[in-house]
């Protein structure tokens, strides 16, 4: 999760979020789904 917030701009934040969710889907599908549902709230700071 920390890598999402360490990105230099909002475009990269969103791209890293997608990469993290993709990486979790194989091993922790429920966690990936939870993050996907919370995407707007977690990334609200980029607006």
N, CA, C and O atoms as a Tripos MOL2 file, in Angstrom:
@<TRIPOS>MOLECULE
protein
  188   187    47     0     0
PROTEIN
NO_CHARGES

@<TRIPOS>ATOM
      1 N           0.8110   -1.1920    0.0000 N.3       1 UNK1
      2 CA          0.0000    0.0000    0.0000 C.3       1 UNK1
      3 C           0.8570    1.2600    0.0000 C.2       1 UNK1
      4 O           0.5210    2.2380   -0.6680 O.2       1 UNK1
      5 N           1.9340    1.2430    0.7260 N.am      2 UNK2
      6 CA          2.7660    2.4380    0.8210 C.3       2 UNK2
      7 C           3.2450    2.9040   -0.5460 C.2       2 UNK2
      8 O           3.3790    4.1040   -0.7850 O.2       2 UNK2
      9 N           3.5010    1.9600   -1.4390 N.am      3 UNK3
     10 CA          4.0080    2.3390   -2.7600 C.3       3 UNK3
     11 C           2.9930    3.1650   -3.5410 C.2       3 UNK3
     12 O           3.3700    3.9510   -4.4100 O.2       3 UNK3
     13 N           1.7210    2.9940   -3.2420 N.am      4 UNK4
     14 CA          0.6860    3.7710   -3.9270 C.3       4 UNK4
     15 C           0.8530    5.2530   -3.6070 C.2       4 UNK4
     16 O           0.7790    6.0990   -4.4980 O.2       4 UNK4
     17 N           1.0750    5.5600   -2.3430 N.am      5 UNK5
     18 CA          1.1280    6.9470   -1.8920 C.3       5 UNK5
     19 C           2.4850    7.5990   -2.1240 C.2       5 UNK5
     20 O           2.6210    8.8100   -1.9530 O.2       5 UNK5
     21 N           3.4890    6.8210   -2.5110 N.am      6 UNK6
     22 CA          4.8310    7.3570   -2.7500 C.3       6 UNK6
     23 C           5.0560    7.7910   -4.1900 C.2       6 UNK6
     24 O           6.1840    8.1180   -4.5580 O.2       6 UNK6
     25 N           4.0300    7.8030   -5.0000 N.am      7 UNK7
     26 CA          4.1870    8.1390   -6.4110 C.3       7 UNK7
     27 C           4.2500    9.6520   -6.6130 C.2       7 UNK7
     28 O           3.6900   10.4110   -5.8230 O.2       7 UNK7
     29 N           4.9340   10.0870   -7.6770 N.am      8 UNK8
     30 CA          5.1740   11.5220   -7.8720 C.3       8 UNK8
     31 C           3.9590   12.3380   -8.3360 C.2       8 UNK8
     32 O           3.9230   13.5510   -8.1300 O.2       8 UNK8
     33 N           2.9740   11.6950   -8.9530 N.am      9 UNK9
     34 CA          1.8090   12.4490   -9.4160 C.3       9 UNK9
     35 C           0.5710   11.5520   -9.4220 C.2       9 UNK9
     36 O           0.6590   10.3380   -9.2350 O.2       9 UNK9
     37 N          -0.5740   12.1760   -9.6400 N.am     10 UNK10
     38 CA         -1.8280   11.4300   -9.5250 C.3      10 UNK10
     39 C          -1.9650   10.3330  -10.5770 C.2      10 UNK10
     40 O          -2.5610    9.2900  -10.3050 O.2      10 UNK10
     41 N          -1.4300   10.5500  -11.7570 N.am     11 UNK11
     42 CA         -1.4820    9.5160  -12.7960 C.3      11 UNK11
     43 C          -0.7490    8.2600  -12.3350 C.2      11 UNK11
     44 O          -1.2470    7.1480  -12.5120 O.2      11 UNK11
     45 N           0.4130    8.4320  -11.7530 N.am     12 UNK12
     46 CA          1.1960    7.3000  -11.2660 C.3      12 UNK12
     47 C           0.5720    6.6660  -10.0260 C.2      12 UNK12
     48 O           0.6830    5.4570   -9.8250 O.2      12 UNK12
     49 N          -0.0770    7.4660   -9.2020 N.am     13 UNK13
     50 CA         -0.7770    6.9200   -8.0290 C.3      13 UNK13
     51 C          -1.8390    5.9340   -8.4960 C.2      13 UNK13
     52 O          -1.9300    4.8230   -7.9740 O.2      13 UNK13
     53 N          -2.6440    6.3360   -9.4790 N.am     14 UNK14
     54 CA         -3.7030    5.4690   -9.9860 C.3      14 UNK14
     55 C          -3.1340    4.2220  -10.6660 C.2      14 UNK14
     56 O          -3.6850    3.1300  -10.5280 O.2      14 UNK14
     57 N          -2.0440    4.3860  -11.3910 N.am     15 UNK15
     58 CA         -1.4090    3.2450  -12.0560 C.3      15 UNK15
     59 C          -0.8460    2.2610  -11.0310 C.2      15 UNK15
     60 O          -0.9860    1.0490  -11.1940 O.2      15 UNK15
     61 N          -0.2160    2.7720   -9.9860 N.am     16 UNK16
     62 CA          0.3370    1.9000   -8.9510 C.3      16 UNK16
     63 C          -0.7710    1.2020   -8.1810 C.2      16 UNK16
     64 O          -0.6270    0.0380   -7.8080 O.2      16 UNK16
     65 N          -1.8670    1.8920   -7.9410 N.am     17 UNK17
     66 CA         -3.0080    1.2730   -7.2700 C.3      17 UNK17
     67 C          -3.4720    0.0720   -8.0830 C.2      17 UNK17
     68 O          -3.7130   -1.0000   -7.5270 O.2      17 UNK17
     69 N          -3.5970    0.2450   -9.3830 N.am     18 UNK18
     70 CA         -4.0240   -0.8580  -10.2550 C.3      18 UNK18
     71 C          -3.0350   -2.0140  -10.1950 C.2      18 UNK18
     72 O          -3.4420   -3.1750  -10.1750 O.2      18 UNK18
     73 N          -1.7400   -1.7110  -10.1680 N.am     19 UNK19
     74 CA         -0.7360   -2.7750  -10.0900 C.3      19 UNK19
     75 C          -0.8360   -3.5380   -8.7710 C.2      19 UNK19
     76 O          -0.7180   -4.7640   -8.7500 O.2      19 UNK19
     77 N          -1.0510   -2.8270   -7.6870 N.am     20 UNK20
     78 CA         -1.1750   -3.4740   -6.3740 C.3      20 UNK20
     79 C          -2.4030   -4.3820   -6.3530 C.2      20 UNK20
     80 O          -2.3200   -5.5230   -5.8980 O.2      20 UNK20
     81 N          -3.5310   -3.8890   -6.8390 N.am     21 UNK21
     82 CA         -4.7490   -4.7050   -6.8710 C.3      21 UNK21
     83 C          -4.5340   -5.9380   -7.7440 C.2      21 UNK21
     84 O          -4.9270   -7.0410   -7.3650 O.2      21 UNK21
     85 N          -3.9150   -5.7600   -8.9040 N.am     22 UNK22
     86 CA         -3.6370   -6.8980   -9.7860 C.3      22 UNK22
     87 C          -2.7550   -7.9340   -9.0910 C.2      22 UNK22
     88 O          -2.9910   -9.1360   -9.2120 O.2      22 UNK22
     89 N          -1.7490   -7.4710   -8.3700 N.am     23 UNK23
     90 CA         -0.8360   -8.3870   -7.6870 C.3      23 UNK23
     91 C          -1.5460   -9.1710   -6.5810 C.2      23 UNK23
     92 O          -1.2170  -10.3300   -6.3310 O.2      23 UNK23
     93 N          -2.5030   -8.5470   -5.9320 N.am     24 UNK24
     94 CA         -3.2170   -9.2110   -4.8430 C.3      24 UNK24
     95 C          -4.2770  -10.1930   -5.3270 C.2      24 UNK24
     96 O          -4.6310  -11.1250   -4.6040 O.2      24 UNK24
     97 N          -4.7790  -10.0000   -6.5200 N.am     25 UNK25
     98 CA         -5.8930  -10.8250   -7.0010 C.3      25 UNK25
     99 C          -5.5980  -12.3150   -6.9740 C.2      25 UNK25
    100 O          -6.4910  -13.1090   -6.6780 O.2      25 UNK25
    101 N          -4.3840  -12.7110   -7.2730 N.am     26 UNK26
    102 CA         -4.0460  -14.1190   -7.3010 C.3      26 UNK26
    103 C          -3.9910  -14.7720   -5.9350 C.2      26 UNK26
    104 O          -4.4790  -15.8870   -5.7560 O.2      26 UNK26
    105 N          -3.3970  -14.0810   -4.9690 N.am     27 UNK27
    106 CA         -3.1820  -14.6760   -3.6440 C.3      27 UNK27
    107 C          -4.2370  -14.2630   -2.6210 C.2      27 UNK27
    108 O          -4.6020  -15.0480   -1.7460 O.2      27 UNK27
    109 N          -4.7190  -13.0430   -2.7330 N.am     28 UNK28
    110 CA         -5.6730  -12.5030   -1.7570 C.3      28 UNK28
    111 C          -6.8300  -11.8240   -2.4890 C.2      28 UNK28
    112 O          -6.9490  -10.5990   -2.4570 O.2      28 UNK28
    113 N          -7.6780  -12.6080   -3.1430 N.am     29 UNK29
    114 CA         -8.7410  -12.0120   -3.9600 C.3      29 UNK29
    115 C          -9.7270  -11.1600   -3.1630 C.2      29 UNK29
    116 O         -10.2400  -10.1690   -3.6820 O.2      29 UNK29
    117 N          -9.9990  -11.5290   -1.9190 N.am     30 UNK30
    118 CA        -10.9210  -10.7160   -1.1120 C.3      30 UNK30
    119 C         -10.3050   -9.3580   -0.7740 C.2      30 UNK30
    120 O         -11.0040   -8.3440   -0.7620 O.2      30 UNK30
    121 N          -9.0160   -9.3360   -0.5030 N.am     31 UNK31
    122 CA         -8.3330   -8.0720   -0.2270 C.3      31 UNK31
    123 C          -8.3320   -7.2000   -1.4660 C.2      31 UNK31
    124 O          -8.5540   -5.9920   -1.3790 O.2      31 UNK31
    125 N          -8.0840   -7.7970   -2.6130 N.am     32 UNK32
    126 CA         -8.0970   -7.0500   -3.8660 C.3      32 UNK32
    127 C          -9.4810   -6.4560   -4.1180 C.2      32 UNK32
    128 O          -9.5910   -5.2980   -4.5210 O.2      32 UNK32
    129 N         -10.5170   -7.2230   -3.8900 N.am     33 UNK33
    130 CA        -11.8830   -6.7400   -4.0880 C.3      33 UNK33
    131 C         -12.2000   -5.6070   -3.1120 C.2      33 UNK33
    132 O         -12.8480   -4.6280   -3.4830 O.2      33 UNK33
    133 N         -11.7490   -5.7410   -1.8820 N.am     34 UNK34
    134 CA        -11.9830   -4.7040   -0.8730 C.3      34 UNK34
    135 C         -11.2960   -3.4000   -1.2880 C.2      34 UNK34
    136 O         -11.8960   -2.3280   -1.2010 O.2      34 UNK34
    137 N         -10.0600   -3.4870   -1.7320 N.am     35 UNK35
    138 CA         -9.3510   -2.2930   -2.1840 C.3      35 UNK35
    139 C         -10.0450   -1.6590   -3.3800 C.2      35 UNK35
    140 O         -10.1800   -0.4380   -3.4540 O.2      35 UNK35
    141 N         -10.4800   -2.4820   -4.3020 N.am     36 UNK36
    142 CA        -11.1580   -1.9710   -5.4960 C.3      36 UNK36
    143 C         -12.4300   -1.2170   -5.1060 C.2      36 UNK36
    144 O         -12.7340   -0.1690   -5.6760 O.2      36 UNK36
    145 N         -13.1640   -1.7490   -4.1410 N.am     37 UNK37
    146 CA        -14.3810   -1.0760   -3.6810 C.3      37 UNK37
    147 C         -14.0660    0.2490   -2.9840 C.2      37 UNK37
    148 O         -14.8760    1.1750   -3.0170 O.2      37 UNK37
    149 N         -12.9110    0.3390   -2.3650 N.am     38 UNK38
    150 CA        -12.5220    1.5390   -1.6260 C.3      38 UNK38
    151 C         -11.6740    2.4980   -2.4570 C.2      38 UNK38
    152 O         -11.1840    3.5000   -1.9370 O.2      38 UNK38
    153 N         -11.5000    2.2010   -3.7280 N.am     39 UNK39
    154 CA        -10.6150    2.9920   -4.6010 C.3      39 UNK39
    155 C         -10.8870    4.4970   -4.4890 C.2      39 UNK39
    156 O          -9.9610    5.2700   -4.2410 O.2      39 UNK39
    157 N         -12.1180    4.9130   -4.6640 N.am     40 UNK40
    158 CA        -12.4280    6.3480   -4.6510 C.3      40 UNK40
    159 C         -12.0480    7.0090   -3.3370 C.2      40 UNK40
    160 O         -11.5070    8.1140   -3.3270 O.2      40 UNK40
    161 N         -12.3290    6.3400   -2.2360 N.am     41 UNK41
    162 CA        -11.9840    6.9040   -0.9300 C.3      41 UNK41
    163 C         -10.4780    6.9430   -0.7150 C.2      41 UNK41
    164 O          -9.9430    7.9380   -0.2270 O.2      41 UNK41
    165 N          -9.7950    5.8630   -1.0800 N.am     42 UNK42
    166 CA         -8.3500    5.8070   -0.8640 C.3      42 UNK42
    167 C          -7.5810    6.7910   -1.7240 C.2      42 UNK42
    168 O          -6.5340    7.2960   -1.3200 O.2      42 UNK42
    169 N          -8.1030    7.0600   -2.9150 N.am     43 UNK43
    170 CA         -7.3840    7.9450   -3.8400 C.3      43 UNK43
    171 C          -7.9890    9.3380   -3.9210 C.2      43 UNK43
    172 O          -7.6630   10.1010   -4.8310 O.2      43 UNK43
    173 N          -8.8580    9.6770   -2.9890 N.am     44 UNK44
    174 CA         -9.5210   10.9790   -2.9980 C.3      44 UNK44
    175 C          -8.5150   12.1360   -2.9250 C.2      44 UNK44
    176 O          -8.7860   13.2300   -3.4200 O.2      44 UNK44
    177 N          -7.3730   11.8940   -2.3150 N.am     45 UNK45
    178 CA         -6.3870   12.9550   -2.1840 C.3      45 UNK45
    179 C          -5.8120   13.4000   -3.5220 C.2      45 UNK45
    180 O          -5.1840   14.4570   -3.5960 O.2      45 UNK45
    181 N          -6.0090   12.6280   -4.5690 N.am     46 UNK46
    182 CA         -5.4700   13.0020   -5.8890 C.3      46 UNK46
    183 C          -6.3830   13.9620   -6.6440 C.2      46 UNK46
    184 O          -5.9950   14.4990   -7.6820 O.2      46 UNK46
    185 N          -7.5780   14.1790   -6.1390 N.am     47 UNK47
    186 CA         -8.5420   15.0560   -6.8310 C.3      47 UNK47
    187 C          -8.1520   16.5150   -6.7120 C.2      47 UNK47
    188 O          -8.8500   17.3850   -7.2340 O.2      47 UNK47
@<TRIPOS>BOND
     1     1     2 1
     2     2     3 1
     3     3     4 2
     4     3     5 am
     5     5     6 1
     6     6     7 1
     7     7     8 2
     8     7     9 am
     9     9    10 1
    10    10    11 1
    11    11    12 2
    12    11    13 am
    13    13    14 1
    14    14    15 1
    15    15    16 2
    16    15    17 am
    17    17    18 1
    18    18    19 1
    19    19    20 2
    20    19    21 am
    21    21    22 1
    22    22    23 1
    23    23    24 2
    24    23    25 am
    25    25    26 1
    26    26    27 1
    27    27    28 2
    28    27    29 am
    29    29    30 1
    30    30    31 1
    31    31    32 2
    32    31    33 am
    33    33    34 1
    34    34    35 1
    35    35    36 2
    36    35    37 am
    37    37    38 1
    38    38    39 1
    39    39    40 2
    40    39    41 am
    41    41    42 1
    42    42    43 1
    43    43    44 2
    44    43    45 am
    45    45    46 1
    46    46    47 1
    47    47    48 2
    48    47    49 am
    49    49    50 1
    50    50    51 1
    51    51    52 2
    52    51    53 am
    53    53    54 1
    54    54    55 1
    55    55    56 2
    56    55    57 am
    57    57    58 1
    58    58    59 1
    59    59    60 2
    60    59    61 am
    61    61    62 1
    62    62    63 1
    63    63    64 2
    64    63    65 am
    65    65    66 1
    66    66    67 1
    67    67    68 2
    68    67    69 am
    69    69    70 1
    70    70    71 1
    71    71    72 2
    72    71    73 am
    73    73    74 1
    74    74    75 1
    75    75    76 2
    76    75    77 am
    77    77    78 1
    78    78    79 1
    79    79    80 2
    80    79    81 am
    81    81    82 1
    82    82    83 1
    83    83    84 2
    84    83    85 am
    85    85    86 1
    86    86    87 1
    87    87    88 2
    88    87    89 am
    89    89    90 1
    90    90    91 1
    91    91    92 2
    92    91    93 am
    93    93    94 1
    94    94    95 1
    95    95    96 2
    96    95    97 am
    97    97    98 1
    98    98    99 1
    99    99   100 2
   100    99   101 am
   101   101   102 1
   102   102   103 1
   103   103   104 2
   104   103   105 am
   105   105   106 1
   106   106   107 1
   107   107   108 2
   108   107   109 am
   109   109   110 1
   110   110   111 1
   111   111   112 2
   112   111   113 am
   113   113   114 1
   114   114   115 1
   115   115   116 2
   116   115   117 am
   117   117   118 1
   118   118   119 1
   119   119   120 2
   120   119   121 am
   121   121   122 1
   122   122   123 1
   123   123   124 2
   124   123   125 am
   125   125   126 1
   126   126   127 1
   127   127   128 2
   128   127   129 am
   129   129   130 1
   130   130   131 1
   131   131   132 2
   132   131   133 am
   133   133   134 1
   134   134   135 1
   135   135   136 2
   136   135   137 am
   137   137   138 1
   138   138   139 1
   139   139   140 2
   140   139   141 am
   141   141   142 1
   142   142   143 1
   143   143   144 2
   144   143   145 am
   145   145   146 1
   146   146   147 1
   147   147   148 2
   148   147   149 am
   149   149   150 1
   150   150   151 1
   151   151   152 2
   152   151   153 am
   153   153   154 1
   154   154   155 1
   155   155   156 2
   156   155   157 am
   157   157   158 1
   158   158   159 1
   159   159   160 2
   160   159   161 am
   161   161   162 1
   162   162   163 1
   163   163   164 2
   164   163   165 am
   165   165   166 1
   166   166   167 1
   167   167   168 2
   168   167   169 am
   169   169   170 1
   170   170   171 1
   171   171   172 2
   172   171   173 am
   173   173   174 1
   174   174   175 1
   175   175   176 2
   176   175   177 am
   177   177   178 1
   178   178   179 1
   179   179   180 2
   180   179   181 am
   181   181   182 1
   182   182   183 1
   183   183   184 2
   184   183   185 am
   185   185   186 1
   186   186   187 1
   187   187   188 2
@<TRIPOS>SUBSTRUCTURE
     1 UNK1         2 RESIDUE 1 A UNK
     2 UNK2         6 RESIDUE 1 A UNK
     3 UNK3        10 RESIDUE 1 A UNK
     4 UNK4        14 RESIDUE 1 A UNK
     5 UNK5        18 RESIDUE 1 A UNK
     6 UNK6        22 RESIDUE 1 A UNK
     7 UNK7        26 RESIDUE 1 A UNK
     8 UNK8        30 RESIDUE 1 A UNK
     9 UNK9        34 RESIDUE 1 A UNK
    10 UNK10       38 RESIDUE 1 A UNK
    11 UNK11       42 RESIDUE 1 A UNK
    12 UNK12       46 RESIDUE 1 A UNK
    13 UNK13       50 RESIDUE 1 A UNK
    14 UNK14       54 RESIDUE 1 A UNK
    15 UNK15       58 RESIDUE 1 A UNK
    16 UNK16       62 RESIDUE 1 A UNK
    17 UNK17       66 RESIDUE 1 A UNK
    18 UNK18       70 RESIDUE 1 A UNK
    19 UNK19       74 RESIDUE 1 A UNK
    20 UNK20       78 RESIDUE 1 A UNK
    21 UNK21       82 RESIDUE 1 A UNK
    22 UNK22       86 RESIDUE 1 A UNK
    23 UNK23       90 RESIDUE 1 A UNK
    24 UNK24       94 RESIDUE 1 A UNK
    25 UNK25       98 RESIDUE 1 A UNK
    26 UNK26      102 RESIDUE 1 A UNK
    27 UNK27      106 RESIDUE 1 A UNK
    28 UNK28      110 RESIDUE 1 A UNK
    29 UNK29      114 RESIDUE 1 A UNK
    30 UNK30      118 RESIDUE 1 A UNK
    31 UNK31      122 RESIDUE 1 A UNK
    32 UNK32      126 RESIDUE 1 A UNK
    33 UNK33      130 RESIDUE 1 A UNK
    34 UNK34      134 RESIDUE 1 A UNK
    35 UNK35      138 RESIDUE 1 A UNK
    36 UNK36      142 RESIDUE 1 A UNK
    37 UNK37      146 RESIDUE 1 A UNK
    38 UNK38      150 RESIDUE 1 A UNK
    39 UNK39      154 RESIDUE 1 A UNK
    40 UNK40      158 RESIDUE 1 A UNK
    41 UNK41      162 RESIDUE 1 A UNK
    42 UNK42      166 RESIDUE 1 A UNK
    43 UNK43      170 RESIDUE 1 A UNK
    44 UNK44      174 RESIDUE 1 A UNK
    45 UNK45      178 RESIDUE 1 A UNK
    46 UNK46      182 RESIDUE 1 A UNK
    47 UNK47      186 RESIDUE 1 A UNK
